[in-house]
Amino acid sequence: MIATFTIINMNVPAVNEDTGAWLETSVGSITIALALVPFAGIAFLWFMGVLRDRIGLLEDQFFSTLFIGSGLLYLGLVFTGAAIAGGLITAYALEPSIVTETAVYIFARAVMYRINNVYSIRMAGMFMFVLATIWVRTGVMPRLLGLITYAVAILLLVSISFFPWMVGIFPTWVLLISVYILVLNYRYRKDDHAGAVDDKTEGSAE
């Protein structure tokens, strides 16, 4: 998702400066970026599953509903924005004049902007806010990490979202949390292996 947003922001100008020229000059790069979205979505669903697994029996039905709902809404909005962009590219390839000489492009571009820079960002903020609350209540993650997540979540919830790179904050946070969990799991497996070796050594000595 980080790669997708980076490619799009580097090739598509801000909505108030966009004339649609990228449909002719950068369509290849944008098509590659859109092709990455389904795989990013699959990875995000996997990420949600890992988070729920860490919460385990401490899971609260109320907060879990908000957690799952906001996560799926975010993913659905991202897919919708990508589908509209893909449809715009296809329409331009078939009949460029219909896209550039009518209000079709202006409408589609405005819809994409609202989806990606307003609604999906709010859902991402909601996802982070609920998850931070779960972490602070259950202690399954460090309290400091929960407080930092609160701060970033509030930023996403109240931001005006005119800054185009704002959409990359949430995927970056997901990446950092994923790396942190992978490191924790590696340490746990290493400690368990060391403990198993010690037990086996003690058994042999006896």
Backbone as a printed PyTorch tensor [residue, N CA C, xyz], in Angstrom:
tensor([[[  0.8230,  -1.1990,   0.0000],
         [  0.0000,   0.0000,   0.0000],
         [  0.8650,   1.2590,   0.0000]],

        [[  1.9750,   1.2190,   0.7050],
         [  2.9030,   2.3550,   0.6990],
         [  3.4150,   2.5920,  -0.7180]],

        [[  3.7750,   1.5280,  -1.4190],
         [  4.2520,   1.6520,  -2.7930],
         [  3.1630,   2.2210,  -3.6980]],

        [[  1.9390,   1.7770,  -3.5070],
         [  0.8140,   2.2690,  -4.3160],
         [  0.6170,   3.7660,  -4.1390]],

        [[  0.5270,   4.2050,  -2.8820],
         [  0.3040,   5.6260,  -2.6190],
         [  1.4850,   6.4750,  -3.0910]],

        [[  2.7060,   5.9340,  -2.9730],
         [  3.8850,   6.6800,  -3.4180],
         [  3.8580,   6.8960,  -4.9260]],

        [[  3.5620,   5.8290,  -5.6700],
         [  3.5000,   5.9380,  -7.1270],
         [  2.4100,   6.9150,  -7.5580]],

        [[  1.2420,   6.8240,  -6.9270],
         [  0.1300,   7.6990,  -7.2930],
         [  0.4620,   9.1570,  -6.9930]],

        [[  0.9920,   9.4310,  -5.8110],
         [  1.3010,  10.8200,  -5.4410],
         [  2.4170,  11.4170,  -6.2820]],

        [[  3.3110,  10.5680,  -6.7870],
         [  4.4000,  11.0610,  -7.6180],
         [  3.9580,  11.3400,  -9.0560]],

        [[  2.8640,  10.7120,  -9.4770],
         [  2.4350,  10.8310, -10.8730],
         [  1.1270,  11.5900, -11.0710]],

        [[  0.2940,  11.6560, -10.0330],
         [ -0.9980,  12.3450, -10.1540],
         [ -0.9440,  13.6260,  -9.3330]],

        [[ -1.1630,  14.7710,  -9.9360],
         [ -1.1130,  16.0410,  -9.1900],
         [ -2.2770,  16.1940,  -8.2320]],

        [[ -2.2150,  17.2060,  -7.3910],
         [ -3.3020,  17.4950,  -6.4580],
         [ -4.5940,  17.7450,  -7.2310]],

        [[ -5.7240,  17.4890,  -6.5670],
         [ -7.0120,  17.5380,  -7.2540],
         [ -7.3020,  18.9020,  -7.8520]],

        [[ -6.8530,  19.9820,  -7.2030],
         [ -7.1230,  21.3230,  -7.7270],
         [ -6.1820,  21.7250,  -8.8560]],

        [[ -5.1600,  20.8940,  -9.1180],
         [ -4.2210,  21.1690, -10.1980],
         [ -4.2790,  20.1060, -11.2950]],

        [[ -5.1500,  19.1400, -11.1330],
         [ -5.1820,  17.9920, -12.0320],
         [ -5.9570,  18.3130, -13.3060]],

        [[ -5.2940,  18.1410, -14.4400],
         [ -5.9330,  18.3460, -15.7400],
         [ -6.1730,  17.0230, -16.4680]],

        [[ -5.7510,  15.9210, -15.8440],
         [ -5.9300,  14.6120, -16.4710],
         [ -4.7960,  14.1990, -17.3820]],

        [[ -3.7170,  14.9720, -17.3930],
         [ -2.5910,  14.6470, -18.2820],
         [ -1.9520,  13.3150, -17.9250]],

        [[ -2.0440,  12.8950, -16.6570],
         [ -1.4180,  11.6410, -16.2420],
         [ -2.0450,  10.4300, -16.9270]],

        [[ -3.2760,  10.5720, -17.4120],
         [ -3.9260,   9.4640, -18.1130],
         [ -3.1840,   9.0890, -19.3880]],

        [[ -2.3980,  10.0110, -19.9110],
         [ -1.6250,   9.7510, -21.1190],
         [ -0.1520,   9.5040, -20.8230]],

        [[  0.3810,  10.1880, -19.8080],
         [  1.8210,  10.1140, -19.5570],
         [  2.2240,   9.0780, -18.5090]],

        [[  1.3410,   8.7830, -17.5560],
         [  1.7310,   7.9210, -16.4290],
         [  0.8120,   6.7260, -16.2450]],

        [[  0.0750,   6.3680, -17.2800],
         [ -0.9070,   5.2980, -17.1140],
         [ -0.2430,   3.9700, -16.7560]],

        [[  0.9700,   3.7110, -17.2690],
         [  1.6530,   2.4590, -16.9510],
         [  1.9890,   2.3460, -15.4800]],

        [[  2.5480,   3.4170, -14.9130],
         [  2.9070,   3.4140, -13.4940],
         [  1.6740,   3.2960, -12.6030]],

        [[  0.6220,   4.0130, -12.9560],
         [ -0.6020,   3.9660, -12.1600],
         [ -1.2360,   2.5810, -12.2290]],

        [[ -1.1960,   1.9490, -13.3870],
         [ -1.7510,   0.5980, -13.5280],
         [ -1.0130,  -0.3910, -12.6330]],

        [[  0.3070,  -0.2680, -12.5620],
         [  1.0860,  -1.1320, -11.6620],
         [  0.7010,  -0.8810, -10.2120]],

        [[  0.5320,   0.3960,  -9.8600],
         [  0.1510,   0.7420,  -8.4890],
         [ -1.2070,   0.1460,  -8.1280]],

        [[ -2.1550,   0.2260,  -9.0490],
         [ -3.4900,  -0.3150,  -8.7870],
         [ -3.4700,  -1.8390,  -8.6990]],

        [[ -2.5680,  -2.4690,  -9.4460],
         [ -2.4620,  -3.9340,  -9.3960],
         [ -1.9610,  -4.4230,  -8.0410]],

        [[ -1.2620,  -3.5660,  -7.3090],
         [ -0.7430,  -3.9440,  -5.9890],
         [ -1.8180,  -3.9020,  -4.9040]],

        [[ -2.8960,  -3.1620,  -5.1560],
         [ -3.9110,  -2.9330,  -4.1150],
         [ -4.5380,  -4.2270,  -3.5970]],

        [[ -4.9740,  -5.1720,  -4.4580],
         [ -5.5620,  -6.4080,  -3.9160],
         [ -4.6210,  -7.1760,  -2.9900]],

        [[ -3.3400,  -7.2070,  -3.3420],
         [ -2.3720,  -7.9180,  -2.4980],
         [ -2.1620,  -7.1910,  -1.1700]],

        [[ -2.1870,  -5.8610,  -1.2230],
         [ -2.1070,  -5.0850,   0.0140],
         [ -3.3340,  -5.3560,   0.8840]],

        [[ -4.4980,  -5.5010,   0.2410],
         [ -5.7140,  -5.8120,   0.9870],
         [ -5.6510,  -7.1660,   1.6660]],

        [[ -5.1340,  -8.1610,   0.9600],
         [ -4.9710,  -9.4970,   1.5460],
         [ -4.0300,  -9.4330,   2.7450]],

        [[ -2.9220,  -8.6930,   2.5820],
         [ -1.9630,  -8.5590,   3.6790],
         [ -2.5890,  -7.8600,   4.8750]],

        [[ -3.4500,  -6.8650,   4.6180],
         [ -4.0870,  -6.1490,   5.7190],
         [ -5.0600,  -7.0530,   6.4750]],

        [[ -5.8040,  -7.8940,   5.7600],
         [ -6.6880,  -8.8540,   6.4280],
         [ -5.8740,  -9.8140,   7.2970]],

        [[ -4.7200, -10.2290,   6.7910],
         [ -3.8170, -11.0920,   7.5690],
         [ -3.3500, -10.3530,   8.8250]],

        [[ -3.0380,  -9.0700,   8.6620],
         [ -2.6120,  -8.2240,   9.7750],
         [ -3.6970,  -8.1550,  10.8460]],

        [[ -4.9470,  -7.9730,  10.4260],
         [ -6.0520,  -7.9290,  11.3790],
         [ -6.1820,  -9.2580,  12.1250]],

        [[ -5.9900, -10.3580,  11.4010],
         [ -6.0600, -11.6670,  12.0470],
         [ -4.9760, -11.8540,  13.0910]],

        [[ -3.7690, -11.3820,  12.7870],
         [ -2.6580, -11.4790,  13.7440],
         [ -2.9680, -10.6590,  15.0000]],

        [[ -3.5260,  -9.4680,  14.8170],
         [ -3.8620,  -8.6190,  15.9640],
         [ -4.9070,  -9.2860,  16.8520]],

        [[ -5.9350,  -9.8590,  16.2420],
         [ -6.9650, -10.5450,  17.0300],
         [ -6.3760, -11.7500,  17.7610]],

        [[ -5.4480, -12.4390,  17.1140],
         [ -4.8220, -13.6040,  17.7310],
         [ -4.0240, -13.2000,  18.9670]],

        [[ -3.3730, -12.0400,  18.9070],
         [ -2.6020, -11.5720,  20.0650],
         [ -3.5130, -11.1900,  21.2260]],

        [[ -4.6940, -10.6580,  20.9020],
         [ -5.6410, -10.2880,  21.9690],
         [ -6.1990, -11.5360,  22.6380]],

        [[ -6.5050, -12.5490,  21.8310],
         [ -6.9380, -13.8430,  22.3580],
         [ -8.2100, -13.7730,  23.1850]],

        [[ -8.1780, -14.4110,  24.3440],
         [ -9.3520, -14.4850,  25.2040],
         [ -9.6930, -13.1540,  25.8640]],

        [[ -8.7980, -12.1840,  25.7910],
         [ -9.0540, -10.8650,  26.3730],
         [ -9.9140,  -9.9850,  25.4610]],

        [[-10.2820, -10.5210,  24.3120],
         [-11.0380,  -9.7450,  23.3330],
         [-12.3950,  -9.3230,  23.8850]],

        [[-12.7000,  -8.0620,  23.7250],
         [-13.9740,  -7.4920,  24.1540],
         [-14.8910,  -7.3670,  22.9390]],

        [[-16.1370,  -7.8400,  23.0650],
         [-17.0330,  -7.8680,  21.9140],
         [-17.3220,  -6.4690,  21.3760]],

        [[-17.4940,  -5.5040,  22.2530],
         [-17.8090,  -4.1400,  21.8280],
         [-16.6670,  -3.5490,  21.0110]],

        [[-15.4560,  -3.5650,  21.5760],
         [-14.3170,  -2.9810,  20.8800],
         [-13.9110,  -3.8170,  19.6700]],

        [[-14.1160,  -5.1250,  19.7280],
         [-13.7910,  -5.9670,  18.5880],
         [-14.6900,  -5.6490,  17.3940]],

        [[-15.9620,  -5.3510,  17.6830],
         [-16.8730,  -4.9720,  16.6060],
         [-16.4110,  -3.6890,  15.9260]],

        [[-16.0070,  -2.6960,  16.7260],
         [-15.5030,  -1.4420,  16.1630],
         [-14.1920,  -1.6640,  15.4080]],

        [[-13.3480,  -2.5160,  15.9590],
         [-12.0540,  -2.8200,  15.3460],
         [-12.2340,  -3.4670,  13.9730]],

        [[-13.0480,  -4.5090,  13.9200],
         [-13.2610,  -5.2270,  12.6590],
         [-14.0190,  -4.3450,  11.6690]],

        [[-15.0520,  -3.6460,  12.1520],
         [-15.8520,  -2.8120,  11.2660],
         [-15.0480,  -1.7010,  10.6150]],

        [[-14.2570,  -0.9790,  11.4040],
         [-13.4650,   0.1250,  10.8490],
         [-12.3880,  -0.3930,   9.9070]],

        [[-11.7910,  -1.5430,  10.2360],
         [-10.7690,  -2.1160,   9.3640],
         [-11.3350,  -2.5290,   8.0140]],

        [[-12.4920,  -3.1850,   8.0320],
         [-13.1060,  -3.6200,   6.7760],
         [-13.6230,  -2.4320,   5.9700]],

        [[-14.1420,  -1.4110,   6.6510],
         [-14.5820,  -0.2100,   5.9430],
         [-13.4020,   0.4870,   5.2710]],

        [[-12.2880,   0.5820,   5.9780],
         [-11.0840,   1.1770,   5.3780],
         [-10.6850,   0.4200,   4.1220]],

        [[-10.6370,  -0.8950,   4.2350],
         [-10.2220,  -1.7080,   3.1000],
         [-11.2070,  -1.5660,   1.9390]],

        [[-12.5030,  -1.5550,   2.2460],
         [-13.5020,  -1.4040,   1.2000],
         [-13.3990,  -0.0690,   0.4870]],

        [[-13.1300,   0.9940,   1.2450],
         [-12.9860,   2.3150,   0.6350],
         [-11.7520,   2.3890,  -0.2630]],

        [[-10.6600,   1.7890,   0.1830],
         [ -9.4430,   1.7770,  -0.6400],
         [ -9.6970,   1.0190,  -1.9460]],

        [[-10.3740,  -0.1230,  -1.8570],
         [-10.7020,  -0.8970,  -3.0570],
         [-11.6140,  -0.0960,  -3.9890]],

        [[-12.5710,   0.6220,  -3.4090],
         [-13.4900,   1.4210,  -4.2220],
         [-12.7490,   2.5240,  -4.9670]],

        [[-11.8630,   3.2320,  -4.2610],
         [-11.0710,   4.2760,  -4.9040],
         [-10.2050,   3.7250,  -6.0260]],

        [[ -9.6010,   2.5610,  -5.7920],
         [ -8.7650,   1.9400,  -6.8160],
         [ -9.6030,   1.5050,  -8.0150]],

        [[-10.8050,   0.9970,  -7.7610],
         [-11.6840,   0.5610,  -8.8540],
         [-12.1170,   1.7470,  -9.7120]],

        [[-12.4090,   2.8770,  -9.0730],
         [-12.7890,   4.0710,  -9.8360],
         [-11.6170,   4.5430, -10.6990]],

        [[-10.4230,   4.5410, -10.1410],
         [ -9.2390,   4.9350, -10.9090],
         [ -9.0180,   3.9890, -12.0860]],

        [[ -9.1780,   2.6900, -11.8430],
         [ -9.0320,   1.7190, -12.9260],
         [-10.0830,   1.9140, -14.0070]],

        [[-11.3140,   2.2050, -13.5860],
         [-12.3730,   2.4630, -14.5570],
         [-12.1000,   3.7010, -15.3850]],

        [[-11.5350,   4.7090, -14.7470],
         [-11.1940,   5.9450, -15.4550],
         [-10.1220,   5.6890, -16.5180]],

        [[ -9.1340,   4.8910, -16.1590],
         [ -8.0690,   4.5560, -17.1150],
         [ -8.6300,   3.7700, -18.2990]],

        [[ -9.5180,   2.8160, -18.0150],
         [-10.1200,   2.0220, -19.0790],
         [-10.9780,   2.8850, -20.0000]],

        [[-11.7790,   3.7720, -19.4060],
         [-12.6270,   4.6560, -20.2050],
         [-11.7970,   5.5690, -21.0940]],

        [[-10.6850,   6.0580, -20.5620],
         [ -9.8150,   6.9370, -21.3530],
         [ -9.1800,   6.1720, -22.5090]],

        [[ -8.8160,   4.9200, -22.2620],
         [ -8.2090,   4.1180, -23.3260],
         [ -9.1980,   3.8370, -24.4540]],

        [[-10.4810,   3.6830, -24.1070],
         [-11.4920,   3.3780, -25.1160],
         [-11.9880,   4.6200, -25.8500]],

        [[-12.1990,   5.6970, -25.0930],
         [-12.7480,   6.9260, -25.6730],
         [-12.2270,   8.1320, -24.9120]],

        [[-11.0380,   8.6190, -25.2490],
         [-10.4210,   9.7240, -24.4990],
         [-11.2800,  10.9770, -24.4290]],

        [[-11.9810,  11.2950, -25.4860],
         [-12.7460,  12.5420, -25.5170],
         [-13.8790,  12.5430, -24.5070]],

        [[-14.4850,  11.3910, -24.2760],
         [-15.5870,  11.3210, -23.3090],
         [-15.0860,  11.6650, -21.9090]],

        [[-13.8670,  11.2590, -21.6110],
         [-13.3120,  11.4980, -20.2760],
         [-12.8260,  12.9300, -20.1200]],

        [[-12.0870,  13.4240, -21.0940],
         [-11.4200,  14.7200, -20.9470],
         [-12.3050,  15.9080, -21.3200]],

        [[-13.2550,  15.6970, -22.2050],
         [-14.0590,  16.8180, -22.6900],
         [-15.4230,  16.9330, -22.0170]],

        [[-15.7060,  16.0940, -21.0730],
         [-16.9630,  16.1640, -20.3300],
         [-16.6520,  16.2560, -18.8360]],

        [[-17.7080,  16.2260, -18.0360],
         [-17.5350,  16.3290, -16.5880],
         [-17.2230,  14.9850, -15.9390]],

        [[-17.0650,  13.9440, -16.7510],
         [-16.8080,  12.6070, -16.2040],
         [-15.5230,  12.5930, -15.3820]],

        [[-14.4680,  13.1700, -15.9380],
         [-13.1850,  13.1400, -15.2360],
         [-13.2400,  13.9470, -13.9430]],

        [[-13.8350,  15.1250, -14.0030],
         [-13.9230,  15.9810, -12.8100],
         [-14.6700,  15.2680, -11.6950]],

        [[-15.7850,  14.6220, -12.0540],
         [-16.5880,  13.9010, -11.0570],
         [-15.8100,  12.7340, -10.4730]],

        [[-15.2160,  11.9080, -11.3660],
         [-14.4950,  10.7240, -10.9010],
         [-13.3080,  11.1140, -10.0280]],

        [[-12.6070,  12.1550, -10.4140],
         [-11.4400,  12.6140,  -9.6350],
         [-11.8670,  13.1220,  -8.2750]],

        [[-12.9930,  13.8450,  -8.2190],
         [-13.4850,  14.3470,  -6.9370],
         [-13.9130,  13.2030,  -6.0220]],

        [[-14.5360,  12.1820,  -6.6030],
         [-14.9590,  11.0220,  -5.8140],
         [-13.7480,  10.2820,  -5.2610]],

        [[-12.7460,  10.0770,  -6.1050],
         [-11.5180,   9.4040,  -5.6540],
         [-10.8470,  10.1770,  -4.5260]],

        [[-10.8280,  11.4960,  -4.6590],
         [-10.2040,  12.3120,  -3.6190],
         [-10.9440,  12.1660,  -2.2960]],

        [[-12.2700,  12.2360,  -2.3510],
         [-13.0580,  12.1140,  -1.1230],
         [-12.8710,  10.7510,  -0.4670]],

        [[-12.8490,   9.7160,  -1.2750],
         [-12.6920,   8.3610,  -0.7380],
         [-11.3280,   8.1780,  -0.0920]],

        [[-10.2710,   8.5500,  -0.8180],
         [ -8.9090,   8.2710,  -0.3600],
         [ -8.4120,   9.2560,   0.6910]],

        [[ -8.8050,  10.5120,   0.5980],
         [ -8.2410,  11.5420,   1.4700],
         [ -9.1630,  11.9920,   2.5870]],

        [[-10.3910,  11.5140,   2.6010],
         [-11.3150,  11.9070,   3.6610],
         [-11.8550,  10.6750,   4.3870]],

        [[-12.6450,   9.8720,   3.6890],
         [-13.3470,   8.7770,   4.3580],
         [-12.4200,   7.6400,   4.7890]],

        [[-11.5170,   7.2160,   3.9020],
         [-10.6360,   6.1090,   4.2760],
         [ -9.6810,   6.5190,   5.3950]],

        [[ -9.2260,   7.7720,   5.3780],
         [ -8.3450,   8.2440,   6.4420],
         [ -9.0770,   8.2710,   7.7860]],

        [[-10.3430,   8.6780,   7.7810],
         [-11.1170,   8.6820,   9.0220],
         [-11.2960,   7.2630,   9.5590]],

        [[-11.5610,   6.3130,   8.6770],
         [-11.7220,   4.9280,   9.1070],
         [-10.4050,   4.3620,   9.6260]],

        [[ -9.2950,   4.7740,   9.0090],
         [ -7.9860,   4.3490,   9.5040],
         [ -7.7450,   4.8990,  10.9040]],

        [[ -8.1140,   6.1740,  11.1140],
         [ -7.9810,   6.7660,  12.4420],
         [ -8.8400,   6.0540,  13.4640]],

        [[-10.0620,   5.6990,  13.0830],
         [-10.9560,   4.9630,  13.9720],
         [-10.3660,   3.5930,  14.3130]],

        [[ -9.8200,   2.9180,  13.3160],
         [ -9.1930,   1.6120,  13.5220],
         [ -8.0690,   1.7120,  14.5470]],

        [[ -7.2160,   2.7080,  14.3890],
         [ -6.0860,   2.8850,  15.2910],
         [ -6.5470,   3.2760,  16.6890]],

        [[ -7.5530,   4.1360,  16.7790],
         [ -8.0440,   4.5890,  18.0790],
         [ -8.6170,   3.4170,  18.8850]],

        [[ -9.4170,   2.6020,  18.2230],
         [-10.0100,   1.4400,  18.9080],
         [ -8.9250,   0.4510,  19.3090]],

        [[ -7.9770,   0.2030,  18.4080],
         [ -6.9120,  -0.7540,  18.7070],
         [ -6.0440,  -0.2620,  19.8640]],

        [[ -5.7620,   1.0400,  19.9030],
         [ -4.9920,   1.5930,  21.0190],
         [ -5.7410,   1.3980,  22.3290]],

        [[ -7.0520,   1.5880,  22.2970],
         [ -7.8700,   1.3780,  23.4990],
         [ -7.7920,  -0.0730,  23.9690]],

        [[ -7.8680,  -1.0130,  23.0300],
         [ -7.7630,  -2.4340,  23.3690],
         [ -6.3990,  -2.7390,  23.9750]],

        [[ -5.3500,  -2.1860,  23.3830],
         [ -4.0000,  -2.4370,  23.8920],
         [ -3.8290,  -1.8900,  25.2980]],

        [[ -4.3220,  -0.6870,  25.5560],
         [ -4.1750,  -0.0780,  26.8830],
         [ -4.9860,  -0.8540,  27.9140]],

        [[ -6.1880,  -1.3070,  27.5410],
         [ -7.0550,  -2.0280,  28.4770],
         [ -6.5280,  -3.4250,  28.7930]],

        [[ -5.9830,  -4.1090,  27.7860],
         [ -5.5740,  -5.5030,  27.9820],
         [ -4.0970,  -5.6620,  28.3100]],

        [[ -3.2620,  -4.7170,  27.8850],
         [ -1.8320,  -4.8180,  28.1240],
         [ -1.1180,  -5.7900,  27.2150]],

        [[ -1.7510,  -6.1880,  26.0850],
         [ -1.1070,  -7.1370,  25.1820],
         [  0.0350,  -6.4880,  24.3880]],

        [[  0.0380,  -5.1600,  24.3620],
         [  1.1280,  -4.4130,  23.7230],
         [  1.5850,  -3.3430,  24.7070]],

        [[  2.8230,  -2.8500,  24.5680],
         [  3.3310,  -1.8300,  25.4910],
         [  2.4190,  -0.6040,  25.5520]],

        [[  2.2640,  -0.0500,  26.7490],
         [  1.3890,   1.1030,  26.9380],
         [  1.8590,   2.3030,  26.1040]],

        [[  3.1710,   2.4900,  26.0070],
         [  3.7000,   3.6000,  25.2270],
         [  3.2790,   3.4900,  23.7650]],

        [[  3.2850,   2.2780,  23.2370],
         [  2.8650,   2.0670,  21.8590],
         [  1.3940,   2.4130,  21.6820]],

        [[  0.5950,   2.0940,  22.6780],
         [ -0.8140,   2.4520,  22.6310],
         [ -1.0170,   3.9560,  22.6490]],

        [[ -0.2540,   4.6680,  23.4710],
         [ -0.3730,   6.1250,  23.5570],
         [  0.0690,   6.7950,  22.2520]],

        [[  1.1530,   6.2770,  21.6530],
         [  1.5950,   6.8150,  20.3590],
         [  0.5250,   6.5800,  19.2960]],

        [[ -0.0840,   5.4020,  19.3300],
         [ -1.1440,   5.0920,  18.3790],
         [ -2.3390,   6.0180,  18.5700]],

        [[ -2.6570,   6.3370,  19.8340],
         [ -3.7190,   7.3170,  20.1110],
         [ -3.4250,   8.6460,  19.4170]],

        [[ -2.1990,   9.1170,  19.5540],
         [ -1.8200,  10.4180,  18.9980],
         [ -1.9530,  10.4290,  17.4760]],

        [[ -1.4610,   9.3740,  16.8260],
         [ -1.5550,   9.3000,  15.3640],
         [ -3.0110,   9.1670,  14.9290]],

        [[ -3.7910,   8.3940,  15.6890],
         [ -5.2080,   8.2110,  15.3600],
         [ -5.9690,   9.5270,  15.4140]],

        [[ -5.7070,  10.3270,  16.4370],
         [ -6.3730,  11.6270,  16.5570],
         [ -5.9880,  12.5250,  15.3950]],

        [[ -4.7100,  12.4660,  14.9900],
         [ -4.2550,  13.2580,  13.8410],
         [ -5.0450,  12.8990,  12.5910]],

        [[ -5.2590,  11.6090,  12.3550],
         [ -5.9950,  11.1730,  11.1710],
         [ -7.4780,  11.5130,  11.2680]],

        [[ -8.0210,  11.4790,  12.4780],
         [ -9.4490,  11.7410,  12.6420],
         [ -9.8070,  13.2060,  12.4650]],

        [[ -8.9320,  14.0960,  12.8820],
         [ -9.2670,  15.5310,  12.8620],
         [ -8.5760,  16.2850,  11.7290]],

        [[ -7.7030,  15.6180,  10.9700],
         [ -6.9720,  16.3160,   9.9150],
         [ -7.9140,  16.7300,   8.7990]],

        [[ -7.5830,  17.8290,   8.1480],
         [ -8.3640,  18.3120,   7.0160],
         [ -8.0420,  17.4940,   5.7680]],

        [[ -6.8920,  16.8230,   5.7680],
         [ -6.4950,  15.8840,   4.7150],
         [ -6.1670,  16.5550,   3.3870]],

        [[ -5.7290,  17.8080,   3.4130],
         [ -5.2970,  18.4530,   2.1770],
         [ -3.8870,  18.0230,   1.7820]],

        [[ -3.1290,  17.5160,   2.7430],
         [ -1.7710,  17.0660,   2.4580],
         [ -1.8440,  15.7050,   1.7770]],

        [[ -1.3920,  15.5660,   0.5180],
         [ -1.5920,  14.3250,  -0.2240],
         [ -0.8930,  13.1100,   0.3760]],

        [[  0.2160,  13.3260,   1.0940],
         [  0.9570,  12.2010,   1.6570],
         [  0.3590,  11.7010,   2.9680]],

        [[ -0.7330,  12.3260,   3.4080],
         [ -1.3930,  11.8920,   4.6420],
         [ -1.8760,  10.4450,   4.5430]],

        [[ -2.2210,  10.0210,   3.3290],
         [ -2.7460,   8.6630,   3.1480],
         [ -1.6950,   7.6020,   3.4500]],

        [[ -0.4150,   7.9790,   3.4520],
         [  0.6390,   7.0030,   3.7050],
         [  0.9360,   6.7670,   5.1680]],

        [[  0.3450,   7.5800,   6.0620],
         [  0.6260,   7.4380,   7.4940],
         [  0.1310,   6.0930,   8.0170]],

        [[ -1.0900,   5.7250,   7.6750],
         [ -1.6590,   4.4830,   8.1980],
         [ -0.9100,   3.2450,   7.7030]],

        [[ -0.6440,   3.0970,   6.3860],
         [  0.1410,   1.9290,   5.9550],
         [  1.5260,   1.8720,   6.5880]],

        [[  2.1380,   3.0340,   6.8240],
         [  3.4470,   3.0450,   7.4840],
         [  3.3350,   2.5370,   8.9100]],

        [[  2.2870,   2.9540,   9.6090],
         [  2.0400,   2.4720,  10.9750],
         [  1.8250,   0.9670,  10.9720]],

        [[  1.0400,   0.4650,  10.0180],
         [  0.8040,  -0.9860,   9.9100],
         [  2.1210,  -1.7210,   9.7070]],

        [[  2.9810,  -1.1830,   8.8620],
         [  4.2900,  -1.8050,   8.6180],
         [  5.1210,  -1.8650,   9.8930]],

        [[  5.1680,  -0.7610,  10.6300],
         [  5.9750,  -0.7190,  11.8530],
         [  5.4390,  -1.6870,  12.9090]],

        [[  4.1180,  -1.7330,  13.0680],
         [  3.5210,  -2.6700,  14.0360],
         [  3.7860,  -4.1130,  13.6150]],

        [[  3.7050,  -4.3740,  12.3160],
         [  3.9650,  -5.7290,  11.8110],
         [  5.3940,  -6.1660,  12.1110]],

        [[  6.3390,  -5.2630,  11.8620],
         [  7.7450,  -5.5790,  12.1480],
         [  7.9440,  -5.8240,  13.6370]],

        [[  7.3170,  -4.9980,  14.4620],
         [  7.4390,  -5.1500,  15.9090],
         [  6.8960,  -6.5120,  16.3670]],

        [[  5.7590,  -6.9130,  15.8390],
         [  5.1710,  -8.2010,  16.2190],
         [  6.0410,  -9.3510,  15.7330]],

        [[  6.6050,  -9.2210,  14.5370],
         [  7.4960, -10.2640,  14.0280],
         [  8.7240, -10.4220,  14.9220]],

        [[  9.2760,  -9.3060,  15.3890],
         [ 10.4330,  -9.3540,  16.2850],
         [ 10.0520, -10.0220,  17.6010]],

        [[  8.8910,  -9.6680,  18.1420],
         [  8.4360, -10.2880,  19.3900],
         [  8.2570, -11.7970,  19.2200]],

        [[  7.6170, -12.2030,  18.1320],
         [  7.3970, -13.6280,  17.9030],
         [  8.7130, -14.3720,  17.7440]],

        [[  9.6800, -13.7500,  17.0730],
         [ 10.9880, -14.3820,  16.8990],
         [ 11.6710, -14.5710,  18.2530]],

        [[ 11.5760, -13.5580,  19.1140],
         [ 12.1980, -13.6530,  20.4370],
         [ 11.5380, -14.7320,  21.2760]],

        [[ 10.1860, -14.8190,  21.2010],
         [  9.4760, -15.8370,  21.9670],
         [  9.8710, -17.2410,  21.5090]],

        [[  9.9450, -17.4400,  20.1960],
         [ 10.3270, -18.7530,  19.6820],
         [ 11.7570, -19.0920,  20.0800]],

        [[ 12.6200, -18.0820,  20.0630],
         [ 14.0130, -18.3090,  20.4430],
         [ 14.1060, -18.6730,  21.9200]],

        [[ 13.3370, -17.9590,  22.7720],
         [ 13.3450, -18.2620,  24.2050],
         [ 12.7620, -19.6440,  24.4760]],

        [[ 11.6750, -20.0080,  23.7490],
         [ 11.0680, -21.3300,  23.9410],
         [ 12.0340, -22.4280,  23.5320]],

        [[ 12.7620, -22.1940,  22.4450],
         [ 13.7300, -23.1920,  21.9860],
         [ 14.8500, -23.3460,  22.9980]],

        [[ 15.3150, -22.2180,  23.5470],
         [ 16.3770, -22.2840,  24.5580],
         [ 15.8940, -23.0110,  25.8010]],

        [[ 14.6240, -22.7670,  26.1880],
         [ 14.0660, -23.4440,  27.3610],
         [ 13.9260, -24.9320,  27.1360]],

        [[ 13.5260, -25.3150,  25.9150],
         [ 13.3740, -26.7290,  25.6050],
         [ 14.7250, -27.4300,  25.6320]],

        [[ 15.7690, -26.7750,  25.1450],
         [ 17.1180, -27.3460,  25.1690],
         [ 17.6010, -27.5170,  26.6000]],

        [[ 17.3290, -26.5160,  27.4530],
         [ 17.7510, -26.6100,  28.8570],
         [ 17.0410, -27.7500,  29.5490]],

        [[ 15.7290, -27.9130,  29.2980],
         [ 14.9840, -29.0040,  29.9220],
         [ 15.5150, -30.3600,  29.4760]],

        [[ 15.8500, -30.4490,  28.1930],
         [ 16.3670, -31.7160,  27.6750],
         [ 17.7250, -32.0260,  28.2810]],

        [[ 18.5520, -31.0030,  28.4700],
         [ 19.8750, -31.1950,  29.0650],
         [ 19.7450, -31.6480,  30.5150]],

        [[ 18.8080, -31.0100,  31.2600],
         [ 18.6030, -31.4110,  32.6450],
         [ 18.0860, -32.8200,  32.7380]],

        [[ 17.2150, -33.2120,  31.7980],
         [ 16.6940, -34.5750,  31.8270],
         [ 17.7870, -35.6010,  31.5470]],

        [[ 18.6890, -35.2570,  30.6470],
         [ 19.7930, -36.1760,  30.3400],
         [ 20.7260, -36.3120,  31.5410]],

        [[ 20.9540, -35.2040,  32.2510],
         [ 21.8420, -35.2490,  33.4170],
         [ 21.2520, -36.1230,  34.5110]],

        [[ 19.9260, -36.0390,  34.6620],
         [ 19.3070, -36.8760,  35.6890],
         [ 19.3860, -38.3480,  35.3270]]])
